């Protein structure tokens, strides 16, 4: 498992909003990084477990399952809302989706499509709005649109590291 649970992470959103283009590239690249890591793996590895958590396919499916959050939060900030929508910390969507019974190609296409929607939405945001914020309910701190981009990239990397760990354990 990664060194710490996602929910134990502490974030400092202290970089300038002008970091947005760099962060947008991280978001844009996540599906390609995952695809490169998993393209030649057999189904037994993609759906195999090391007993420590989700499988590779479940990790990828989880990224798709949570893609609605950054989109919703961006729209909330632009609408002037003060509090952002909370994530479902039980991860019910991921547990109920049965990602291991699906073809990896379908999971990847779905993730790429959802990620493209997010990137397109972020590209539409005027750069004067990158610094606008609302309160993140779990972190109890302001989160700007640029921070949502960073947070989502960090969430991607957390799961990509877990995928790499599973590949090492199962191949």
Buried (B, 14 or more C-beta within 10 A) or exposed (E): EBEEEEEEEEEEBEBEBEBBEEBBEBBBBBBEBBBEBBEEBEEEBBBBBEEEBBBBBBBBBBBBBBBBBBBEBBEBBBEEEEEBBEBEEEBEBBEEBEBBEBEBEEBBEBBBEBBEEBBEBBEEBEEEBBBBBBEBEEBEEBBBBBBBBBBBBBBBBBBBBBBBBBBEEBE
